[in-house]
């Protein structure tokens, strides 16, 4: 799992990670005491290094 960036909006935070699946994000967040309300998959197409390949 790789952290990309975080955004704070009022009393909430949105964090962007690259991970193999949602479960690993939830597991790591739980170990740190952070709740995961929503986890969503996102396309790689807007990444500067995207060249049609899948990245983990």
N, CA, C and O atoms as CSV, one atom per row, in Angstrom:
chain,resi,resn,atom,element,x,y,z
A,1,UNK,N,N,0.843,-1.161,0.000
A,1,UNK,CA,C,0.000,0.000,0.000
A,1,UNK,C,C,0.894,1.231,0.000
A,1,UNK,O,O,1.901,1.281,0.707
A,2,UNK,N,N,0.518,2.221,-0.797
A,2,UNK,CA,C,1.315,3.453,-0.898
A,2,UNK,C,C,0.402,4.667,-0.732
A,2,UNK,O,O,-0.591,4.811,-1.445
A,3,UNK,N,N,0.753,5.539,0.221
A,3,UNK,CA,C,0.015,6.777,0.419
A,3,UNK,C,C,0.363,7.748,-0.695
A,3,UNK,O,O,1.531,7.877,-1.062
A,4,UNK,N,N,-0.643,8.437,-1.240
A,4,UNK,CA,C,-0.437,9.420,-2.298
A,4,UNK,C,C,-0.655,10.827,-1.770
A,4,UNK,O,O,0.235,11.671,-1.881
A,5,UNK,N,N,-1.835,11.099,-1.190
A,5,UNK,CA,C,-2.104,12.425,-0.654
A,5,UNK,C,C,-3.307,12.383,0.275
A,5,UNK,O,O,-4.080,11.426,0.255
A,6,UNK,N,N,-3.465,13.426,1.092
A,6,UNK,CA,C,-4.608,13.563,1.988
A,6,UNK,C,C,-5.197,14.956,1.845
A,6,UNK,O,O,-4.492,15.913,1.527
A,7,UNK,N,N,-6.501,15.056,2.084
A,7,UNK,CA,C,-7.211,16.335,2.052
A,7,UNK,C,C,-8.041,16.430,3.321
A,7,UNK,O,O,-8.667,15.450,3.726
A,8,UNK,N,N,-8.054,17.593,3.949
A,8,UNK,CA,C,-8.905,17.820,5.110
A,8,UNK,C,C,-10.024,18.776,4.721
A,8,UNK,O,O,-9.790,19.814,4.102
A,9,UNK,N,N,-11.233,18.407,5.093
A,9,UNK,CA,C,-12.391,19.267,4.838
A,9,UNK,C,C,-13.225,19.309,6.104
A,9,UNK,O,O,-13.967,18.371,6.395
A,10,UNK,N,N,-13.105,20.391,6.858
A,10,UNK,CA,C,-13.841,20.509,8.115
A,10,UNK,C,C,-13.427,19.433,9.087
A,10,UNK,O,O,-12.269,19.379,9.501
A,11,UNK,N,N,-14.366,18.567,9.461
A,11,UNK,CA,C,-14.069,17.503,10.422
A,11,UNK,C,C,-13.802,16.153,9.756
A,11,UNK,O,O,-13.831,15.121,10.426
A,12,UNK,N,N,-13.545,16.148,8.459
A,12,UNK,CA,C,-13.294,14.902,7.726
A,12,UNK,C,C,-11.957,14.963,7.005
A,12,UNK,O,O,-11.425,16.039,6.731
A,13,UNK,N,N,-11.430,13.790,6.708
A,13,UNK,CA,C,-10.208,13.690,5.916
A,13,UNK,C,C,-10.443,12.684,4.793
A,13,UNK,O,O,-11.139,11.684,4.974
A,14,UNK,N,N,-9.862,12.960,3.649
A,14,UNK,CA,C,-9.916,12.061,2.504
A,14,UNK,C,C,-8.479,11.715,2.145
A,14,UNK,O,O,-7.670,12.603,1.875
A,15,UNK,N,N,-8.167,10.448,2.142
A,15,UNK,CA,C,-6.804,10.006,1.845
A,15,UNK,C,C,-6.809,9.157,0.580
A,15,UNK,O,O,-7.725,8.366,0.354
A,16,UNK,N,N,-5.787,9.329,-0.234
A,16,UNK,CA,C,-5.658,8.597,-1.496
A,16,UNK,C,C,-4.470,7.644,-1.373
A,16,UNK,O,O,-3.356,8.051,-1.046
A,17,UNK,N,N,-4.736,6.372,-1.642
A,17,UNK,CA,C,-3.713,5.333,-1.571
A,17,UNK,C,C,-3.732,4.499,-2.848
A,17,UNK,O,O,-4.743,4.422,-3.546
A,18,UNK,N,N,-2.605,3.885,-3.133
A,18,UNK,CA,C,-2.535,2.824,-4.130
A,18,UNK,C,C,-2.428,1.528,-3.332
A,18,UNK,O,O,-1.519,1.363,-2.518
A,19,UNK,N,N,-3.363,0.612,-3.573
A,19,UNK,CA,C,-3.368,-0.655,-2.839
A,19,UNK,C,C,-3.921,-1.752,-3.735
A,19,UNK,O,O,-4.642,-1.485,-4.696
A,20,UNK,N,N,-3.575,-2.977,-3.408
A,20,UNK,CA,C,-4.034,-4.106,-4.215
A,20,UNK,C,C,-5.527,-4.360,-4.048
A,20,UNK,O,O,-6.173,-4.868,-4.964
A,21,UNK,N,N,-6.085,-4.011,-2.883
A,21,UNK,CA,C,-7.523,-4.153,-2.684
A,21,UNK,C,C,-7.998,-3.328,-1.490
A,21,UNK,O,O,-7.188,-2.809,-0.722
A,22,UNK,N,N,-9.296,-3.216,-1.345
A,22,UNK,CA,C,-9.910,-2.413,-0.280
A,22,UNK,C,C,-9.593,-2.966,1.105
A,22,UNK,O,O,-9.444,-2.203,2.060
A,23,UNK,N,N,-9.491,-4.272,1.217
A,23,UNK,CA,C,-9.270,-4.906,2.518
A,23,UNK,C,C,-7.974,-4.435,3.173
A,23,UNK,O,O,-7.942,-4.213,4.384
A,24,UNK,N,N,-6.927,-4.283,2.408
A,24,UNK,CA,C,-5.641,-3.854,2.978
A,24,UNK,C,C,-5.737,-2.421,3.497
A,24,UNK,O,O,-5.120,-2.090,4.509
A,25,UNK,N,N,-6.492,-1.580,2.828
A,25,UNK,CA,C,-6.687,-0.202,3.302
A,25,UNK,C,C,-7.438,-0.223,4.629
A,25,UNK,O,O,-7.045,0.454,5.579
A,26,UNK,N,N,-8.504,-0.991,4.694
A,26,UNK,CA,C,-9.282,-1.073,5.932
A,26,UNK,C,C,-8.468,-1.667,7.076
A,26,UNK,O,O,-8.585,-1.217,8.216
A,27,UNK,N,N,-7.646,-2.670,6.785
A,27,UNK,CA,C,-6.807,-3.288,7.805
A,27,UNK,C,C,-5.797,-2.287,8.368
A,27,UNK,O,O,-5.661,-2.166,9.585
A,28,UNK,N,N,-5.102,-1.584,7.507
A,28,UNK,CA,C,-4.104,-0.618,7.951
A,28,UNK,C,C,-4.747,0.538,8.720
A,28,UNK,O,O,-4.208,0.987,9.731
A,29,UNK,N,N,-5.892,1.018,8.243
A,29,UNK,CA,C,-6.590,2.099,8.933
A,29,UNK,C,C,-7.026,1.651,10.323
A,29,UNK,O,O,-6.903,2.407,11.287
A,30,UNK,N,N,-7.528,0.441,10.431
A,30,UNK,CA,C,-7.950,-0.094,11.722
A,30,UNK,C,C,-6.804,-0.178,12.712
A,30,UNK,O,O,-6.979,0.121,13.893
A,31,UNK,N,N,-5.634,-0.583,12.242
A,31,UNK,CA,C,-4.464,-0.676,13.108
A,31,UNK,C,C,-4.049,0.703,13.618
A,31,UNK,O,O,-3.509,0.825,14.718
A,32,UNK,N,N,-4.300,1.735,12.820
A,32,UNK,CA,C,-3.951,3.095,13.222
A,32,UNK,C,C,-5.066,3.810,13.965
A,32,UNK,O,O,-4.887,4.943,14.413
A,33,UNK,N,N,-6.223,3.154,14.102
A,33,UNK,CA,C,-7.343,3.756,14.805
A,33,UNK,C,C,-8.140,4.757,13.983
A,33,UNK,O,O,-8.841,5.603,14.539
A,34,UNK,N,N,-8.034,4.664,12.657
A,34,UNK,CA,C,-8.753,5.570,11.772
A,34,UNK,C,C,-9.939,4.849,11.140
A,34,UNK,O,O,-9.776,3.749,10.612
A,35,UNK,N,N,-11.124,5.444,11.182
A,35,UNK,CA,C,-12.273,4.801,10.549
A,35,UNK,C,C,-12.226,4.954,9.030
A,35,UNK,O,O,-11.773,5.977,8.516
A,36,UNK,N,N,-12.692,3.943,8.326
A,36,UNK,CA,C,-12.866,4.029,6.877
A,36,UNK,C,C,-14.364,4.000,6.626
A,36,UNK,O,O,-15.014,2.970,6.805
A,37,UNK,N,N,-14.905,5.131,6.212
A,37,UNK,CA,C,-16.331,5.214,5.945
A,37,UNK,C,C,-16.626,4.696,4.539
A,37,UNK,O,O,-17.550,3.908,4.340
A,38,UNK,N,N,-15.833,5.146,3.567
A,38,UNK,CA,C,-16.021,4.749,2.176
A,38,UNK,C,C,-14.658,4.472,1.547
A,38,UNK,O,O,-13.702,5.215,1.765
A,39,UNK,N,N,-14.580,3.414,0.776
A,39,UNK,CA,C,-13.375,3.118,-0.007
A,39,UNK,C,C,-13.833,2.902,-1.445
A,39,UNK,O,O,-14.748,2.119,-1.697
A,40,UNK,N,N,-13.204,3.591,-2.380
A,40,UNK,CA,C,-13.611,3.521,-3.778
A,40,UNK,C,C,-12.420,3.241,-4.677
A,40,UNK,O,O,-11.322,3.745,-4.439
A,41,UNK,N,N,-12.636,2.446,-5.698
A,41,UNK,CA,C,-11.607,2.196,-6.706
A,41,UNK,C,C,-11.608,3.350,-7.695
A,41,UNK,O,O,-12.651,3.942,-7.975
A,42,UNK,N,N,-10.447,3.659,-8.213
A,42,UNK,CA,C,-10.296,4.774,-9.136
A,42,UNK,C,C,-9.422,4.355,-10.306
A,42,UNK,O,O,-8.518,3.536,-10.140
A,43,UNK,N,N,-9.673,4.891,-11.459
A,43,UNK,CA,C,-8.879,4.593,-12.643
A,43,UNK,C,C,-7.479,5.193,-12.511
A,43,UNK,O,O,-7.287,6.207,-11.840
A,44,UNK,N,N,-6.515,4.557,-13.156
A,44,UNK,CA,C,-5.138,5.075,-13.180
A,44,UNK,C,C,-4.919,6.085,-14.296
A,44,UNK,O,O,-3.840,6.671,-14.381
A,45,UNK,N,N,-5.889,6.302,-15.138
A,45,UNK,CA,C,-5.696,7.094,-16.351
A,45,UNK,C,C,-5.255,8.532,-16.108
A,45,UNK,O,O,-4.619,9.131,-16.976
A,46,UNK,N,N,-5.579,9.100,-14.948
A,46,UNK,CA,C,-5.174,10.483,-14.704
A,46,UNK,C,C,-3.819,10.598,-14.007
A,46,UNK,O,O,-3.384,11.701,-13.678
A,47,UNK,N,N,-3.158,9.475,-13.781
A,47,UNK,CA,C,-1.820,9.510,-13.193
A,47,UNK,C,C,-0.807,9.882,-14.270
A,47,UNK,O,O,-0.908,9.417,-15.406
A,48,UNK,N,N,0.169,10.718,-13.919
A,48,UNK,CA,C,1.171,11.127,-14.907
A,48,UNK,C,C,1.971,9.963,-15.497
A,48,UNK,O,O,2.453,10.049,-16.626
A,49,UNK,N,N,2.113,8.866,-14.728
A,49,UNK,CA,C,2.911,7.737,-15.204
A,49,UNK,C,C,2.062,6.656,-15.875
A,49,UNK,O,O,2.578,5.577,-16.166
A,50,UNK,N,N,0.777,6.913,-16.126
A,50,UNK,CA,C,-0.105,5.919,-16.746
A,50,UNK,C,C,0.228,5.753,-18.221
A,50,UNK,O,O,0.290,6.725,-18.974
A,51,UNK,N,N,0.443,4.497,-18.621
A,51,UNK,CA,C,0.706,4.192,-20.029
A,51,UNK,C,C,-0.082,2.948,-20.435
A,51,UNK,O,O,0.380,2.134,-21.235
A,52,UNK,N,N,-1.282,2.819,-19.862
A,52,UNK,CA,C,-2.109,1.683,-20.209
A,52,UNK,C,C,-1.885,0.466,-19.341
A,52,UNK,O,O,-2.563,-0.545,-19.526
A,53,UNK,N,N,-0.957,0.525,-18.399
A,53,UNK,CA,C,-0.686,-0.624,-17.553
A,53,UNK,C,C,-1.432,-0.490,-16.231
A,53,UNK,O,O,-1.795,0.612,-15.821
A,54,UNK,N,N,-1.656,-1.618,-15.570
A,54,UNK,CA,C,-2.235,-1.603,-14.242
A,54,UNK,C,C,-1.104,-1.451,-13.250
A,54,UNK,O,O,-0.033,-2.034,-13.419
A,55,UNK,N,N,-1.345,-0.667,-12.214
A,55,UNK,CA,C,-0.341,-0.516,-11.157
A,55,UNK,C,C,-0.962,-0.923,-9.846
A,55,UNK,O,O,-2.171,-0.794,-9.654
A,56,UNK,N,N,-0.140,-1.413,-8.946
A,56,UNK,CA,C,-0.634,-1.818,-7.633
A,56,UNK,C,C,-0.359,-0.717,-6.643
A,56,UNK,O,O,-0.695,-0.848,-5.466
